Structures are given as C-alpha cells and as structure tokens.
Amino acid sequence: MSSPSRPGRSHHNDPNPFTRLLRDSEGSADHGTFTSQDFRDSRPGSPRIIPVTTGLEPADSIRSGLSGRGTFLKRATATAELAENAGVKRPWLMYMSYYIPCIGWVGRYKWSYLLGDVVAGVTMASFYIPMALSLSANLAHLPPIHGLYAFAIQPLIYSLLGSCPTMAVGPEAAGSLLLGSAIRLTNEHHGSPFDDHDGDDFQNARLAGLITATAGLIAFVAGFVRLGFLDSVLSRPLLRGFISAVGFVIFVDQLIPETGLIHLAKEHGITHASTFAKAVWLIKNFKNAHGLTFSVAAVSFSIIIIGRRLKKKLEKRAPYIVFLPDRFLVVVFSAVLTYVLHWDQQGLEILGNVESSSGGVFQFHFPFQLQHVTKLRETLSTAFLISVLGFFESVVAAKSLGTTLDINISSNRELIALGTANMLGGCFQALPAFGGYGRSKVNKATGGRTPVSSMVLSTLTILCVYFVLPYFYYLPRCVLCAMISVVAVTLLEEAPEDISFFYRIHAYADLATMLLVFLTTIIWSLETGIAIGVGISLIQVIRNSTHARIEILGRVPGTDTFRSAEEVPASELEEVEGCLIVKMTEALTFANTGELKNRLRRLERYGDARAHPSLPRLRGRRSPQNTGSGTVNVIFDVKGVKRMDGSGTQVLREIVDGYVKRGVAVWFSRAPSVNSRVWMGFVESGIMERVGGREHFVSSIDEALRLTEGSRVGSRAGDSSCGGAGV
C-alpha cells in the first residue's frame, strides 16, 4: 500500500541544512573519481549515497526495502532514515554498490576517462609483463608463464571488487620469493630435487596454486570477519627490516645467475644455503664468472637504473617521460642482439620456449583437494605470511591513493577483493598478487583514473600469453635477473631514510628491531626473520594492551582543576596527605587488569606508577597520629570506563575489598548513568554495597572531596585533612 505523496516543496528552502544537502544529491553520486568535479566541489562534506530514481516516493521505497530485499536495513535504522532523507529509492542497490563497487561505477563511467585508462594499461603492461616473467622464473622457480597468469587474472577480479580505482594488482618480489622458498623446502622434505630442470614442474605449479589460493582464502576470511584493523599490528620497523632484508636476499640471489655461476653453485650445493653463505661464496668464486653473461646483466641493470633516475629528475619538467618503457626496450634489444650475434651459442643462457607446465594455457585446477592436505599443512605458514605482507602493502597503497581521490577505503573490503582474486588466481596456478604502491603510482601518473586500466592490463597480458610469448625465445635470463635486481635496490633504498628518522628521535628500540629482523633473515632464512619480527610486534602489542591507563590526579592550587601528576610537575600541584585520586581512562577487561593492583600500590606509595618498587614510601609517610599506610580515602574517577568485562569487574571488587579491610573509604566520581552496563556491574558485583552504598557514587571529584572531608571529621578526629590529591 503506497503512502500518500508529500506536498511539494523546494529543497533549497528546506530549513534543515543536512536534509537540504542530502536532497541535492538526487540524480548524482559522490564517488570521487566517478563524479564530476563541479559536483564534488559544490558538496565537499556530503555523504556518498547512490541514488537510483524510480517512480516511488522515498518513504515507499524504504518501506519496501525494509519488508523485502532490504531486510538488512532493519539492523540500521539510522542508515534507513538517512537514505530516506537522501531520496534513495532502492536501498538494496545502495548496499550492493558498496560491497560490489563495479555496480556503482560502471553506469557512471565517462568516455573522457577511456584514453587515460588505456594509456595507463598499456604502459603498465610494457613495464610489468617482462617483470612477471622474471619473478616467476628467478624467484618462484616456476615456468615464466605463471607470472603472466598473475597479471591476467587477479587485476581483472580486483577491478570488479576493489574499493580503490587506481590501485594496480600484481605479483610482488617478496611474495614470489616466499613462494619459491616454500616450494623448495617442500620438495626437499619429500626428497624431490627442486633445482633440477628435469624435475616435475607441473607438481611445483600445483603447489604454487595451492599456496596462492590459501593466501587468498586467509585474506578473504579475515575480511569477512572484519579483521581489517590488523594492518596496524605489524610495526613499521619490523616491516622495514624485513623488506630491506628481502631486497638484500633478492640482490644476492640474482648475482649468481648474473655472473653465470649458477651451475657451479649447484655443484657446490650453495643454491639452498643462507644469503650470508651465498655472499661469501660469490666473493670467493667471482673470478670464475662468465664474462658475456655478467656484461649483459651489468649493462641492462645500468640502463634501467639510469633510466629510473632520469625519470624522477625530469618528471616535473617533462611529465610524459613516465611513458618511456625502458624495461620493455631493454628486453626487446637484448633479445634481438642475442639472435643477431648468436650470444646463446657463446654460453649466454636464454629463456627458450615459454610453456605452461600443464601443457595448455589457463588450465583450471581446483587447488583444495584431499591429496593436497599434507602440503597444505606444510605451506600454511608461508601462505599466511604472503597474505599479511601483501595485504599490508595493498592497504598502504590504497589509503595513500584513495586520500587524494576523496574515496572511502575499507580495509575489510580490500581483504575480500584481494582474497577473491587470489583464490581464483590459485585455480589457474598464478603467483600471489596484491596491490603495490609503486605500480599503482605508475598507473595513476600515466593517466589511469578507473579500474578500466587494470582491465586493459589483464587483456594485454592474455593477448601476450596467446600471441607474443614465442618472441621471448632469445631473451637472456641474465636480463630478467637484472630487472629483479633493480626491484631489490628499490626495496633497499628507503631503509636509510627510516634509519635516519628513528635515530633522530632516539627510537633505539625500533632500530634494534630493524637490525635484528634484517640480520636474522640474511643469516638464517626468510621464515625465521619474519617469525621473529612478528613475535616482537605481538609482544609489544600485548605489553601495551595489558597496562591499564590510570593516572593520579592533583588539584591546581586555587582552582577546581585537576591534572595528572605525570603531566604536571609535583611542585605545581596541591599536596594534601591521606587522599588518593585515581583516574581510569579506558575499559577494564581481562587484558589490562592483571597488574592493576600493583600499579595502584605504586601510585599510592610513590605517586608515579613508573617508580621502582625498591624505593621507600614517598607519599603519605606514617606520622605519630597516623599509624596506617597514610591513605585514608581513595577516589576513583571512572568517567573513561565505558565497559567492564567479568574479569575486570572481579579485579576491581578485589581492589575495593582490600581498601575496605584496611579502613580506607572508597569513592567513585563521574560514574556512568544509572541502568547502564557499567553501573549494573557495580551493583550486581557488590562493589556498591561494599563501599557504603549509592552515596559513595558522586558526580564530581570536588563533591567526593567534600564528602571525604565530612567523613574524616566525623570518624577520624585528629587525623590529617583530605582536601585534594597527594602527589
């Protein structure tokens, strides 16, 4: 039954400015890139709501949504009211366009974006298709085509589900290196010679697909249960130390084939040794390097590095220089020179035929099969690390790019999009692919404004797989290694800036963490380094979360203002013996109440929870008139306590019991409202009864001080007065 239509009125005359702004959104949508600049500028603070016009009035639409397909709006009454005010006719479509972003932007795509998106996609393809071959062949130790699969599948899926329109998804050096390490260790455990060219590439590819799909599944589940906040758990020093170590590991690993010593390294069994051992071996055996191989690799590396530096230097004066495909030109010219000069007959190793290990391109293989359960258990930790590192870099890239585009980036939606992309990529045995900040910057700088640029990249990669791969036959492998070495340098070059920053601010603990993770990774292994780093970060998180935020307060003389004794010098606060005022600034839970008793005891004795317990008592020293501990009244300022779980309530009751048994009066100021959960916790746990009833719960610290003064005069004549906080 339709509701009566509302009387017409101009929304420009609406007395409610918020409603007026919402009504102005009819026929348009504020979605950053996909909305005209004039419209965005006219409504800088308006919410992003997608209106879809129909013949129904807003109220009719909301009612139909609440009663039918939009049942999820029952859980969000406020959202339903805002949607009604905004004139949203189909709430279910509004939600769908949020969780599946392509629904929202496809209908508003402008043809003026197409040229920039196509140019960005072509530029990225020229840069990163050769890079994908390198990552697969040299780091993941798989047939090169599996790197191309990662650019053909994952960017396409992310363009449909991702929330950042300019983020470019693809394989990364760290993830590819972890994948290759896991494959090698698994084959060693099962007695299969990994580096033997006669080995079973198909089994290795299936294992790679399993790891990629597992990493995607982990990311998807984390996004589904809304664990996107975990991107802040890993500390910056940990990530910088590990990424720098990955860069060093990659650089040393690539030096072996770049010098033409790969066969000698296999004979000496050095290919599976630690990075430190490889570096020592290279120094001792550099005299045996193959001259032609090393020369081609060195020239290729130098050209790419110099081109990269020149692009950065000239980018402001000549913006179009970013379109120069220097890596692609190096690949083309090196392949042509190898063919013309017959370098392959002079000992230069070439790429050869690029074929799929399964005998056909884009073969679907479901990775989660029963016979893979054993390998799944063995590679789960690697998949988890790949997922965590990939997600962290993706979120950093998405938030950095999304900020400039005024787009709301959701970590949980990013997890779901990246997880779905990698699960499907694993079905085609692709390398793990996540968002990269550098690659996304290239996408944006070359004209990419929407996910269409990622679709162009995927399309060109698919065309390359079917039609261009035979032309890579004469591509020197040392050139691919040189390209990977450039990536390693980029991973290392940001470390000095971070080291200098932490040194300037005297963050020596962070510097120690970086150094420990770096040395552990290059001396032992990638897995050991990241495990130690994650362990350190988790210990720091647990340590910080188990410290209850409590402060001792003192009165500023001549005022009714109370300040923390740890923020203001003790000489500037009024000292009155016998009274302790403690401010609690956070929820009391099992995690932060374990040491609450000890911290309160230190506050009572020393006025500072950081004081060492070996100190003699500094507060409330005993006097001839006062033979007790010196504290007569304790006032808890609990305004910051918004929640108490069972453990926190139990510990607080034990603390109150201890004070009551010692004859110390306990007061609570600025307690929560009556019938709130925290208030009921005070009542039902017996805390209120133990402290003397509801009269001991007051509205301010001043009121508590007046009551403690009256209580003291009536019950402890002759004791010292209590009119403020002792510090």
N, C-alpha and C positions, 0 to 999 in steps of 0.2 A: 504494500500500500504506500503510495507516494505521499510525501509530506507536502503541505501547502507551500507554494513558492513564496520566497521572501520579497518584500517590497523593494523595488529597485532603488538603488542609491549609488552615487558616485563614490568609489572607494578613495578618491582623492580627498573627500571631505570626511572620511572616517575619523572619529575622534581618537581612536586607539592607533598610535603610530606603528606599533608592531603588527597589528592586523592589517593596516594600510600597506605596509611593505610586503606582507605575505600576499595580499590580493594583487599587488602589482606584478607578481610572478606568473600570472596566468598567461599561457601561451609561450613561455620561455622557461629556461632552466639554467641555474648557475652551476656549471660543472667545469669551471676552469678553462681548459683548452677548448672545449666544445661549445662555449657560449661566446657571443660576440663581445668584443672588448668594451663597446659602449654600454652594453647591458651590465657587465660586471662593474664598470666604473660607477654606474649610477646606483648600485646597491652593494657597497663594499662590505656591509655587515650582515647581509641577508642569509638565511639558511639555504642549503642546497636541497630543494624539493622538486621533484619531477612531476609537473602537472600534465595530465593527459585529458584533453577536453572531450566530453561526451554530452549527450542531451540531458543528463541528470543533474539535479542540483547537488551541491556538496553534501548536504545532510543526507540525501537519499543514498549517495554513494557510500558514505561512511556506514550507514545502517546496513547496506547490502554487504559491505566488506566484513562488518562485524558478525553478520549472521551466516555468511557463506565462506568464500575462499579466503577472506582476510581474517580468519579466526585468531591469527597471531596478534592482531591489534587489541584483542581482549586483555593481553598482558601489558599493554602500553596505552593506557587511557590518555595520558598527556600527549603522546605522539598522535593519537587519533584526533584529539582536539586541534592540535596544530595543523594536521593535514586538512581537517575540515575548514579551518580559517584560511588556509592557503589555496583552497579550491581544488584539492586533489580529488579527481573523480574515480580513480582506480587505485586504492591503497595497496592492493596486492602487487600491482605492476611497479609501484614505487619501491616496495621492498625487493622485488625481483631485480630491478635495475641496480640496486645497491649491491646485492650479493653476486649478480652476474653483470658486471659493468658493460659488457658489449651491448646489452639490451638498451642501455641508456645512450651510448654514443653513436651507434650505427645510424639511427634515424636522424641525428643532427650533424652528421659528417658533412663538411663543406668541400666542394671541389677545389677550392683555393688551397686546401692543405695537401692535395694529392702530389703536386710536383715536389714539394719538400720531403714528403714521406718516401717517394720513390727514390729521390737522390740519396737520402739517408740510408735506405735499404741497400742500394747498390754500393754505396761507399763502405758500409759495414761488411757486405759480402766480399768485396775486394780485399779488405783488411783481414777478416777473420776466417774465411774459408781455408786459406793456407795455414793459419794458426790452428784450426781444428785438426788438420792432418798431423801437425806437429805434436799436439797434445796427445792424440791417440797413439801415434807411433812411438814417441820418445818418452812419455811419462806414464801412460796407461799400459803400454806394451801390448797394444791390440792392433789389428789391421786398421790403417788410417781412415777407412770409410766410417768407422764407428764414431769418430769425432764429427763427421759431417751429419750423421744422424741427429746429434745433439742440437745442431743448428737448424735442422729441418723440422723437428717435431716440437721440442719444448718452447721455442719462441712463439710458435703458432698457437699453442694451447694457452700460454700466458697472455697473449694478446686478447683472448676472449674472456679470461677470468681475472687478470691482474688489475690492480687499482691505480697503478702509475703508468700513464700512457706513453712516456718516453723511455721507460726502462727496457734495456736490451738484455735478454736472457741468453746464456750460452755457457759452454764448458769453461772452467777456470783451472789455473795451474795447480793450486793447492788440492782441489778435489780430484783432479786427474792423477796427481802424484799419490794421494792416499789410495785411490782405486788400484793403481798399478802395484803399490806396496801390498795391498790386501790380496790381490791375485797371486803375487809371487809367494807370499807366506803360505797361502792356502795350498798351492801346488807343491811347495817344499814339504809341507806337513803330510801330504798324500803321496809323496815320492815322485812327483812329475817334474821333469826338467823344464823350468819355465822359459829360460832364455834360449833354448834350442829351437831353431827355426823349423825343425821337423815336429815340434810339439803340436798339441791339439788346440789350434786357435779357436775352434768352434766352442770347446768347453770353456776356454777363457772368456769368450764373448758372452756365453750364457751366464757365467759368474758375474761379469760386469753388469749385465742386465738385471741380475738379482740384486746386486748392491745398489744400483741406481733406483730401482723400484722400491727397495726397502728404505732408502733415504727419502724418497718421495712420500712413502707411507707414513714415516715418522713425522715429516713436516705436515702432512695432511691431518693426522690425528691431533698433533699439537695445536693446529689452527682450529680444529673442530671443537676441542675442549677449551679454547681461548687461553692458550699459553703464550700468546704473542709477547707478553711483558717480559719473558725470559731473555729477550735480546739484550737486556741491560744487566744480566747476571755476569757475563764474561767481562772482565776488566779490560781497559784499554792497554795497559802494559802487557797483559797476557797475550792479547791478540797481536800487538805489535811485535813482541818477542817471537811468537810462533810464525807469523807471516814473514818476518825477516829471516828466520831460520829456514823456512820453506824456500825463500829466494836463494839462500846460500846453498841449500841442498840441490836445488834445480841447477844452479850455475855449475857446481862441481860435477854433477851427473852428466851434464851436456858436454863438459870438456873432454870426456873420454871419447865419444864418437867424433867430436870436432877435431881431435888430434889424430883420428884414425887408429886409436889404440883399443878399440872395442874387442877385437879378437884376442889380443894379448891379455886384456883384463879378464876375459872369460877363462883363459888358460890358467891364470894365477888365482882364480876364484875371488876376484876383488869386486865383481859387479854386485854382490849381495852384502858387502861389508858396510860399515858405517861411513858417513860422509867424511869424517875426520880421517879414517883409514884410506879412503879414496884420494883425498887431497894429498896425503903423504906419498901414496903410490904414484900419483901423477907427477909430483916433483921429481921423484927418483927415475921415472921412465920417460920423461918428456923428450929426452934425446932420441927416443925411438919413434917419435911422431912422424906421420905420413905428411910430407911437405905439401903436396897438392891439396889434400883434404883440409889441412889446417889453414892454408892460404885462402881457399874459397870460403871457409867458415869465417875467417877473420875479416875478409873484405865485406861479406854480407852483413856481419854484425856491425861493422863500422858504418856502412851506408845507412842501415836502419837507425842506429843511434844518432848519427849526424842529422839525418832527416827529421828525427823526432825533436832534436834540439832546435833546429831551424824553424820547424812549425811553431813551437812555443814562442820563439823570439819574434817571428814575423806575423803571428796570428792577428795581432791588433791592427797592424798596418795593411795586411793583405789577408782578410778573413777567408778567402777562397782557397788558401793554401792547404786547409784541412782536408780538402777533397783529393789531394795528391795521394794515390795508392802506392806508397813507397814499398810496402811489403810485397804487394802483388807484382810490382815491376821487378823486384829482386828475384822473385820466384820465376817469372817468365824468362828473364835474361839468363839466369843461371841454367835453366833447363835448355834454352836454345844454345848456349855456349857448350854445354856438355854434349849435346847432339852433334854440333858442328865440329868441335875439337876432339871428340871421342875421349873425353875425360873418363868415361866409365871403363874404358879399356886400359887406363893408366892407374887403376886402383881406387878411383873415386866411387864410393858406394852410392847407388841411385835408388829411387823409391820403387821403380818397377811397376808391375801391374797392381792396381788398387782394386781389390776384390773383396766381397763380403765373405766372412768365414762360413756362412750358412749356404753359400752357393747362389744366392739371389738377393737383390736389394730390398730393403724394407720388409723383411720376413717377420711375421708376428710370432712371438714365442712367449707364452704366459710364464712369468718368472717364478711364481709361488706354487711350486709343485712339491709333492711329497718327497721325492728323491733328493730335493734340494734342502731338506730341513737341516741336515748336518752342516752344510756350508753356510746356511743362513745363521746358525748359531755362531759360527766362526767369524763371520763378517759383520755381525750386527754392530759391534763397537765402531768399526770403520764407517758403516752407513750412518750411524748416529753423529760421528764427528763431521762427516761430509755435510749432513743436513744442518748441523748447528753453524758451521763456518759459512756455508752457503747462505743460510737464512740471515745471519748477521750482516754479511756484506750486501745482501739484497735490500734489507731494511734500511741500512745506511744510505744506499744509492737512492731508494725510493723516497725516503724522507728528505734527502737533500734536493732531489729534483722536484718533488711534489711541493716543497715550500715555495719555490719560485713560481709555480703554476697555480698556487692557491687551491690545491686539491687535498682533500682529507685522505691520508694514507693510513690504512688499517693494517697493523701487523698480523692480525688473525686472518684477514682476507688474503694477505700476501702469502702466508703459510699454506692456505688451502690452494691457491692458484699454483704456487711453485710445487707443492706436493702432487697435485693432479698432473702437472706437466711431466714431472719426473717418473711418476708411476707409468704413464703412457710411454714415455721415452724408454723405460726399462723393458717394456714389452717388445721394443724394437732393438734392444741391446745398445742403446745410446749411452754416451758418457753422462755423468751427472751435470746438470746445467742449472745455474742460478743467475741472479742479476749481478752485473758487475758495474761498479761506479765509472771506471774509465771507459768501458764500452758504451755505457749509457750517455756519458758526456759527448762521445763522438756522435752518437745518434742525434742528440739534441743540437749539437753545433753544426751538423751538416743539413739541418732542415727538418728533422723528424719532430712532429708535433702530436701524433696519434699512434695507436697500436698498429696502424697500417704499415708503418716502416718495418715492424717485426714480421708482419705477414710477407712483405716483399723479400726480406732476408730469408725466410723459410722457403719461399717459392724459388728464389735463385739457387739456394742450396740443393733443392730437389732437382732442378734442371742440371746443376753441376754433377750430381750423382749419376744421372742418366746419360749425359752427353759429353761432359768435359773431362771426366776422370782419365780416360786414355791418354790425354795430352800431358798428364803429370808423370808419365813414364820415366822421363830423363831428369826429373827433379832430384838434385843431390840431397841426400839425407842430412849432410852436414849443414845445409842451408836451413832446413827445418829446425835443426838443433840451435843454430844461431838465432832464429826467431824466438825460440823458447828462452834462450839466454837473455835476450832483451827483456822479456817478461820478468825474468829473475832480477834483473837490475832495477826494474820499476818497483818490485816488491822491497828491495833493499834501500832505495833512495829516500824513502820517507822516514827511516829509522833515525838518522842524525837529528832531524828537527824535533822528534819526540824526546830523544835523549837530552837534547839541549833544554827543552822546556821543563822536563822533570828535574833536571839538575838546577835550573834557575829557581824553582820553587822548593828546592830541598826535599823532593819526594824520593828519598833514597830507597825506601822500601819498594816503590814501584820500579826503580832502576834495577834493584836486586831481582825482582820477579822477572823482568825482561831478560836479564842476563842468564838467570837460571834456566828459563824455558829455552832460550837460544842455545846454550851450551848442551843441555840435555838432548835436544833434538839432533844436533850435528854429531854428538859423540855416541849417542845410543841409537835412537830411532824416532820417527815422527810420532808414533803411537805413545812412546814414553814421554816425549816432550809435552804433547797436548794433555796427556793424563795428569802430569804433574801440574801443569798450568791450570787446568780445570779444578784440580784438587785445591790449589791455593786460593782460587777465586771463591769456591764454595765455602772454604774455611772462613774467609773474610766475611762472606755474606752471613754465615751462621753466627760468627762472632758479633757482628754488628746488630743482628736481629735479637740476640739473647741479652742485650743490655737494655734494661728498662730506662726510658728517658725520664729521669727525675732530677729536680733541682731544689736546692734550699733557697728560700726567699728571705730577703731582708727589707726593712722599710727605709725609704729615702727620708732622712731627717726633715721634720717639719711638713711632711706631705702624707697623703694616703696612698702613695705609690709604692709598690713592692717590686723589687728587682732581684734577679738571680745573683747569688753570691759568686758564681763563677764568671759572670759578665762584668760585674762592677767591683772595684777594689773594696776589701773589707772595711777600710778606713772611711769610705763614703756611705756606709750603711749603718743604721742604728742597731747597736748591740744590746740586747736585753736577755739576761740569763733565764734559763728554765723553760723556754718555749722553742719548739722546732716547727717551722713551716715548710712543708714539702709539697712541691708542685709536680703533679703527674701529667705528662703531655701526650700520652698515647694509650692505646688499648692495652689491657692487661690480659696476656694469654700465656699458655704453657711455655712459649718460646722465650719470653722476656722476663719471667718472674722467678727463674731459677736462682739468680743471685740478688734478688730484690732485698732480702733480709740483710745480707752482708753490706750492700750499698747503703741501706738506711742506717745501719750501725755506724758506718764510716761517716756519713753525714752528721749523725748525732754526736760523734766523738770529735770529728775534725772540721766539720763544715764543708768538706770537699770530698766527693766520692773517689777522687783520684789519689788521695793521700795513701801512703804506705801504711799497712796495719801495724808496723813496728813502732810508729810514733806514739808518744804519750798523749793522753787526752788533752785536747786543745780547747774544747767547748765545755761549758758547764762544769768546771772543776769543783770538787767537793769543798764544802765550807763547814765550819762548826755547826751552823744552823741547818745545813742540808747534807745529810749523810747518804743520800741516794745517788743515783747516776748523774744528777744535775738536770735532767729533763723532767718537767712537771706536766707539760701539755704538749701534745702533738696535733698539728693542724694539717690535714691533707687537702690540698686544692685539687679537686678531681674534675675540673671543667674539661680537660683534654681527654678524659677517659670516656670514649664513645662505645666501648664494648668490653665485656669481661667474659671469658670462657670459664669452664668449670675449674680448670687448674689455677687460673689467675685469681678467681674468687676464693678458692681454698687457701692459697698462699696469703692473700690479703687478710683473711679471717685469722690465720695463724699469727700474722704480724700484730693484728689488733689484740688478740688474746695475750700475746707476750707483753704488750704495753699495759693492758688492764691488770694483769697479775702483778706488775711492778708498781701499781698505783698511779700510772700515768693516764691522764684524761685524754681521750681521742676525740677530735672534731673533724667534720667533713664540710668544706666550704664549696659553694658553687656546684652542688650535686645536680645530677640530671633531673629532668622533670619526673613528677610522680607517674607511676604506672609504666615508665619506660623499662626496657630490659635491664639496664644497669641498675636502676632503682629497685626493681624486683629482686635483682641479685643481692643487693644489700639487705633487703627484708628477708627473703627466703633462706639465705645462708646464716642468718642470726647475727650478722655484723651490727645491724642497727640496734638490736636488743643488748648486745654486749657493750656497746659504747655508751649506753644510757638512754636510748630511745630517740625519737624523732627530733628532740630538742638539740641534739648534737649535730644535726644537719642544717647548716645555715647558708644564707645567700651570698655572703662575702667574707673575706678574711678579716676585715675590720670588726664585723659582728662577732666572729669567733673570738677575736682578741678581747672584746668587751666581756663576753661570757666567761672566758678563761680568767679574766681579772676578778669577776664576781665570785667564781668558783674558788679561786685561790684565797680570796679574803675570807670567804665563809668557812673553808675547810682546812686551810693551812696558814693560820695566822703566824706571822713571824718569818715566813719564807720569803724569798726574793720575789719581786713583782714580775709579771709576764705581760708586756705590752707590745711586743714585736718579735722579730725573729733574731735569734742569736746567730752570729756568723763568726 
